[in-house]
Every structure is written in C-alpha cells, then in structure tokens.
C-alpha cells in the first residue's frame, strides 16, 4: 500500500510573497504582525505522539501551516532553499522523511519563533524512530505496519465487522483459530509472532486508552470459529467489554435486512491535529484512506448501520442469548 495521502496539500498559488520589515529589522511576511510569529504558530498541546509514522504526518502538517502563515508558495520556498518544488510537496504530504537540517531551514525562512522551531526539530527526531511494530516486519507487510502505526495513535475507533469478530476484541483462542487458517502456510513461530502483535495492539483496549464503538453484523457473530465453545466464550468476552465505559457494542441482526456495506472497515479518530482516516480490509490486504469525501462516506455508512442496529442494551441481551450453550 502506498503512503497515506495528505488531505491538506498546500497549493503553489495560495499566497503572495510580499514582505515587510519589523521594527527590529527582521523581515516579516506582509499582513502578519511580528508578535504573532511563534505565538499563533505554536504547536497545540498533545503533540507528544507515540507513533513515529503519525509524528511524520504531524510534522508535515505543522510545516505546511507554517508556510501558509508566512504567505510563501512552494515556488518561493524552492527558490530560497534551492530545492525542487516536488520535494516540498512530498515533505508536506508526509511522503518523504525530512531531516533536522531541512526542518531548521524551513522554520528559518518562515520566521518561526525559536521555541516553535525547537519543537519542530524534536518532532523530526522522533519521526525517525521506530515504532514497536517495525520489529515484526517478518510477519507484518507494509500496509499492516502503516495501519498499526495510525491505530497506535488513534483516540477512538469505530468498527464495522461482517464476517468475524474484530481483532482488537478477539479472545486468545478465537484469534489463534483465525490465524491457524489465514496463516496456514506460515511456520508455528511466525503464527505466534503474529498473535504477539495482536496482543500488543489489544493493550490499549484493555487499559481503556482506546475508545471502541463496534457495529457487528450478525454474520460475524454466528460463525463458529474454533468451534462452538470458542465462539460462546468470545461472545461472553464481548458482553464483558460492553460493560466498560470506553466500549460500545451494537449488533446488526439479520432481521435488519441488507447491509449498507459489504466489506469490514474502521474509522479512526485522533485527538491530535490529524483528520479522520478509514482502514478498509479486503481479503488479506489493508488500505488506509484519508480522502475527505471517502471518509465522509464511511462516516455516513457508520451512522446508517448504527441506526439499523440494536441499541447497546438490547445488543448485550442478544449476545447473552446467542452465547448460551444449547440445552441438550
């Protein structure tokens, strides 16, 4: 999968390049007050991100906003730094790693305050660190690593499932049964490492750090993955999670009719300066989408399916009945 596309690319002709001089002789973009430099441009709280991938996108957004505030076009920056315009576009779209020297150069020509420049430099340093998931390259393809990188920074995830229980809430035995089938051609050690990745992803659910809103098609709750006993215990796990403040579970029963979407997907929301993103799953591949129109379409799908689903209280009762062993 390609890198996540930026939703806020700067346009080359957005701003003029007229400049004026401040009282201290320092050039200031025309129309911007000297005292605003480094104040309005300061990074908002909460930029201490745990995901290097997300930090790269945060840095890209900060640099883009900094250029806009300085009223510089891509052509202006390219001319002053003797860079190709394509490089600036890639940096602002988080499609290229940006080194500390480049960050300093960009901050300086945009007249960022020293404190702001230091934060940008720190963000650049952290963006080059490796997330824990990078240690699992032997079992995680690039699209999966990108998905986990953004999931690791998400504040909330809204999940729609059609064929199986979502990974973030799977029990150990349910997950093992799924992996045994989907990774049938991999070694036992690789399957175990894949399960280890899943356990690490689930830690944020266990701690309550990640808010979950699950809309589960009945088809995903009827399939006897691993056998009837495994399924019953999985449904019990969902009932237990549904009692937590950070987790909401809705069941979309067969009686609701046709589904508004055929494929499972997740909508990721962030507390940071990042737009929502959609993780779409098709077979063994994963796509991360942040196109505003596509995200809005998926948000509307979520709302439609929520409206068709049982309310949370009724969903818990549904899970209780479905998870009760049949009388013999």
FENMO-V752430 format. One record per backbone hydrogen bond with DSSP energy under -1.0 kcal/mol. NH is the residue of the N-H (numbers start at 0). CO is the residue of the C=O. E is the energy in kcal/mol with one decimal. If there is no record, write none. Layout:
nh->NH co->CO e->E
nh->NH co->CO e->E
This chain:
nh->13 co->10 e->-1.7
nh->19 co->27 e->-3.0
nh->21 co->25 e->-2.6
nh->24 co->21 e->-1.9
nh->27 co->19 e->-3.7
nh->29 co->17 e->-1.9
nh->31 co->28 e->-1.9
nh->35 co->32 e->-1.3
nh->38 co->35 e->-2.1
nh->39 co->35 e->-1.5
nh->41 co->38 e->-1.3
nh->48 co->46 e->-2.0
nh->54 co->50 e->-2.6
nh->55 co->51 e->-1.9
nh->56 co->52 e->-1.4
nh->57 co->53 e->-2.6
nh->58 co->54 e->-2.9
nh->59 co->55 e->-2.1
nh->60 co->56 e->-2.2
nh->61 co->57 e->-2.4
nh->62 co->58 e->-2.6
nh->63 co->59 e->-2.1
nh->64 co->60 e->-2.5
nh->65 co->61 e->-2.3
nh->66 co->62 e->-2.2
nh->67 co->63 e->-2.4
nh->68 co->64 e->-2.6
nh->69 co->65 e->-1.7
nh->70 co->67 e->-1.5
nh->71 co->66 e->-2.0
nh->76 co->72 e->-2.2
nh->77 co->73 e->-2.8
nh->78 co->74 e->-2.3
nh->79 co->75 e->-2.2
nh->80 co->76 e->-2.3
nh->81 co->77 e->-1.1
nh->82 co->77 e->-1.6
nh->86 co->83 e->-1.1
nh->87 co->83 e->-1.0
nh->88 co->84 e->-2.1
nh->89 co->85 e->-2.3
nh->90 co->86 e->-2.4
nh->91 co->87 e->-2.6
nh->92 co->88 e->-1.2
nh->93 co->90 e->-1.4
nh->94 co->89 e->-2.9
nh->102 co->98 e->-2.1
nh->103 co->99 e->-2.5
nh->104 co->100 e->-2.3
nh->105 co->101 e->-2.5
nh->106 co->102 e->-2.7
nh->107 co->103 e->-2.5
nh->108 co->104 e->-2.1
nh->109 co->105 e->-1.3
nh->110 co->107 e->-1.3
nh->111 co->106 e->-2.6
nh->116 co->112 e->-2.7
nh->117 co->113 e->-2.5
nh->118 co->114 e->-1.7
nh->119 co->115 e->-2.2
nh->120 co->116 e->-2.3
nh->121 co->117 e->-2.3
nh->122 co->118 e->-2.3
nh->123 co->119 e->-2.2
nh->124 co->120 e->-2.3
nh->125 co->121 e->-2.4
nh->126 co->122 e->-1.8
nh->127 co->124 e->-1.2
nh->128 co->125 e->-1.2
nh->133 co->130 e->-1.9
nh->134 co->131 e->-1.5
nh->135 co->132 e->-1.8
nh->138 co->135 e->-1.7
nh->139 co->135 e->-1.6
nh->144 co->140 e->-2.1
nh->145 co->141 e->-2.3
nh->146 co->142 e->-2.1
nh->147 co->143 e->-2.5
nh->148 co->144 e->-2.3
nh->149 co->145 e->-1.9
nh->150 co->146 e->-2.6
nh->151 co->147 e->-2.4
nh->152 co->149 e->-1.1
nh->154 co->268 e->-2.6
nh->155 co->268 e->-1.7
nh->156 co->210 e->-2.8
nh->157 co->266 e->-2.4
nh->158 co->212 e->-2.6
nh->159 co->264 e->-2.7
nh->160 co->214 e->-1.9
nh->168 co->165 e->-1.7
nh->169 co->166 e->-1.5
nh->174 co->170 e->-2.7
nh->175 co->171 e->-2.2
nh->176 co->172 e->-1.8
nh->177 co->173 e->-2.1
nh->178 co->174 e->-2.8
nh->179 co->175 e->-2.2
nh->181 co->177 e->-2.7
nh->182 co->178 e->-2.8
nh->183 co->180 e->-1.1
nh->185 co->182 e->-1.9
nh->190 co->186 e->-2.2
nh->191 co->187 e->-2.2
nh->192 co->188 e->-2.0
nh->193 co->189 e->-2.1
nh->194 co->190 e->-2.1
nh->195 co->191 e->-2.0
nh->196 co->192 e->-2.0
nh->197 co->193 e->-1.7
nh->198 co->194 e->-2.3
nh->199 co->195 e->-2.0
nh->200 co->196 e->-2.3
nh->201 co->197 e->-2.2
nh->205 co->201 e->-2.3
nh->206 co->202 e->-2.2
nh->209 co->203 e->-2.1
nh->210 co->154 e->-2.2
nh->211 co->245 e->-2.9
nh->212 co->156 e->-2.2
nh->213 co->247 e->-3.3
nh->214 co->158 e->-3.0
nh->215 co->249 e->-3.1
nh->216 co->160 e->-2.6
nh->217 co->251 e->-2.6
nh->219 co->216 e->-1.7
nh->220 co->217 e->-1.5
nh->224 co->222 e->-2.2
nh->226 co->223 e->-1.5
nh->230 co->226 e->-2.0
nh->231 co->227 e->-2.6
nh->232 co->228 e->-2.2
nh->233 co->229 e->-2.0
nh->234 co->230 e->-2.6
nh->235 co->231 e->-1.9
nh->236 co->232 e->-1.9
nh->237 co->233 e->-2.0
nh->238 co->234 e->-2.0
nh->239 co->235 e->-2.1
nh->240 co->236 e->-2.5
nh->241 co->237 e->-2.2
nh->242 co->239 e->-1.1
nh->243 co->240 e->-2.1
nh->246 co->243 e->-1.1
nh->247 co->211 e->-2.1
nh->249 co->213 e->-2.5
nh->251 co->215 e->-2.9
nh->255 co->252 e->-2.0
nh->256 co->253 e->-2.1
nh->264 co->159 e->-1.5
nh->265 co->278 e->-2.4
nh->266 co->157 e->-2.8
nh->267 co->276 e->-3.4
nh->268 co->155 e->-2.7
nh->273 co->271 e->-2.3
nh->276 co->267 e->-1.9
nh->277 co->288 e->-3.1
nh->278 co->265 e->-2.9
nh->279 co->286 e->-2.7
nh->280 co->263 e->-1.7
nh->281 co->284 e->-2.2
nh->284 co->281 e->-2.0
nh->286 co->279 e->-2.7
nh->288 co->277 e->-3.2
nh->294 co->290 e->-2.8
nh->295 co->291 e->-2.4
nh->296 co->292 e->-2.3
nh->297 co->293 e->-2.1
nh->298 co->294 e->-2.4
nh->299 co->295 e->-2.2
nh->300 co->296 e->-1.8
nh->301 co->297 e->-2.4
nh->302 co->298 e->-2.0
nh->303 co->299 e->-2.3
nh->304 co->300 e->-2.5
nh->305 co->301 e->-2.5
nh->306 co->302 e->-2.2
nh->307 co->303 e->-1.4
nh->308 co->304 e->-1.4
nh->309 co->250 e->-3.0
nh->314 co->310 e->-2.6
nh->315 co->311 e->-2.0
nh->316 co->312 e->-1.6
nh->317 co->313 e->-2.4
nh->318 co->314 e->-2.5
nh->319 co->315 e->-2.0
nh->320 co->316 e->-2.3
nh->321 co->317 e->-2.9
nh->322 co->318 e->-2.0
nh->323 co->320 e->-1.2
